[in-house]
Amino acid sequence: MSKQLCVIGLDCVTPELLFGPWLEEMPNIRRVMDGGFSGNMVSTIPPITVPAWMAMMTSNDPGMLGIYGFRNRSSYDYEDVFTVNSTYIKAKTVWNHLSRNRLRSVVMGVPLTYPPKPLAGVLVSSFLTPSKDVTWTHPPELAANLDDYAGGDYIIDVRDFRNERKQETLDQIYAMTDARFKAFRRLLKTQDWDFAMMVEMGPDRLHHAFWRYFDQTHRLYEPGNEFENVVHDYYLHMDKKVGEVLDELPPETSVIVVSDHGAKTMHGAICINEWLIQNGLLTLKEYPDKPTKLKTHMIDWDRTKVWGEGGYYSRIFLNVEGREPNGQIPAAELASFKQELRSKLEGITDENGKNIGTKAYFPEEVYKACNGTPPDMVVYLGNLDWRSAGTVGGGQIHIFENDTGPDDANHAQEGIFIWGGRGKAPAGPTDKISIYDIAPSILDFYGIDKPDEMIGNII
């Protein structure tokens, strides 16, 4: 048997929580840390599940991948968008490289693996799988065993986690987590493998649903509420599940525990399109009399220069002459217009007139390439303390109820990284590890040279 490496991915797990006071109560996380090194993991811009996990596994940034989020523009036509899946990923993943070197992989739940592609080994696709009625595993016949491996129902994802049915959501999160870890352990026992990786979405769903109940800095926190210990207790439960995997592994197995980004309190939302309307940059055919999600057919393109999207961050799109069908910004003025707009966005204030610290990025400044049709700007409202709401109507720029359902947390730029049993000392400091360094370091563990297309360094 060659060297073995097992990666346990925990979506959205946050360094302030995992490496904070609760660490004393997590003996299994400490077990991995004691056998190696750990630090914060600096995520993609923006720090979002899609494309962060795929960026991690290819060492390609979102621009190189041409994947800027769940939904992307196919062209500069206003209506031309697509929802991403694995067929849009052209870069080679870690398991692609391992397959070429005759090494076998077990891959479970890694985002952007649906529909599944062949590999040397087995693959169970991720939370973006539409249902169990499609082909969602490789080989396809593996799917028939997963409910049994999970000890019941293998849950692809929590249904509708942004709701007020908190206990029901919590029960679903625990059931999903337990089922995925159990099925993963079964695959570790029944498959021949050199590399194994799973990603559990439970922490992400938990943070979004329950952050207000434990974080005393959250504006909706109430001392002594019934869910006050939910996040703490889940982290300890997650530690137990990690321990069960560790106990299943051969003693010489190398282990990575990693998240794709962190989480933080959400202060509120900025209605980015309402802000653009009030700044004379966006005009609607008819202004709605109540808050309404902006759709492109509502926009008067002959009088609009800018529009935006809601989400954990905001993507900003410019209506450029000669590029968009009804472009209004002369191409010769584009560079100066963008700089002026960045200054205005970074000047956004809260409801009391205090600057919130927004950061606006140009894709061409932060990505090695800009494949596909990138947004013109990626904007962290309040440096991710505020989310972006896509609604218009009502005249409000600041809102404090999420426009897509109850949600207490936003994503944070830094996640966690732990590597036990690396086999050699790290090449440099490990307090801040880039998400792009992980794939080439995994290949290096197996003695495979870093491919030229990978932008990260070897840890």
Salt bridges, closest charged atoms under 4 A:
ASP11 OD1 - HIS261 NE2 3.70
GLU25 OE2 - HIS232 NE2 3.04
ASP147 OD1 - LYS132 NZ 2.74
ASP148 OD2 - ARG186 NH1 3.87
ASP153 OD1 - LYS132 NZ 2.65
ASP157 OD2 - ARG205 NH2 2.73
ASP160 OD2 - ARG165 NH2 3.38
GLU168 OE1 - ARG165 NE 3.22
ASP178 OD1 - HIS237 NE2 2.63
ASP178 OD1 - LYS241 NZ 3.88
GLU200 OE1 - ARG180 NE 2.84
ASP204 OD2 - ARG205 NH1 2.71
ASP204 OD1 - HIS208 NE2 3.38
ASP204 OD1 - HIS411 NE2 3.45
ASP233 OD1 - HIS232 ND1 2.85
GLU244 OE1 - ARG185 NH1 2.94
GLU244 OE1 - LYS241 NZ 3.12
ASP247 OD1 - ARG31 NH2 3.26
GLU248 OE1 - ARG185 NE 3.92
ASP260 OD2 - HIS261 NE2 3.24
ASP300 OD2 - ARG303 NE 2.86
GLU309 OE1 - ARG315 NH2 2.88
GLU324 OE2 - ARG73 NH1 3.20
GLU324 OE1 - ARG323 NE 2.90
GLU340 OE2 - LYS344 NZ 3.84
GLU364 OE2 - LYS338 NZ 2.61
GLU365 OE1 - ARG342 NH1 3.20
ASP376 OD2 - ARG323 NH2 2.85
ASP385 OD1 - LYS264 NZ 3.02
ASP403 OD1 - ARG387 NE 3.78
ASP407 OD2 - ARG162 NE 2.88
ASP407 OD1 - HIS208 ND1 2.85
ASP408 OD1 - ARG212 NE 2.72
GLU414 OE2 - LYS432 NZ 2.50
ASP444 OD2 - ARG422 NH2 2.71
ASP444 OD2 - LYS424 NZ 2.91
GLU453 OE2 - HIS97 NE2 3.94
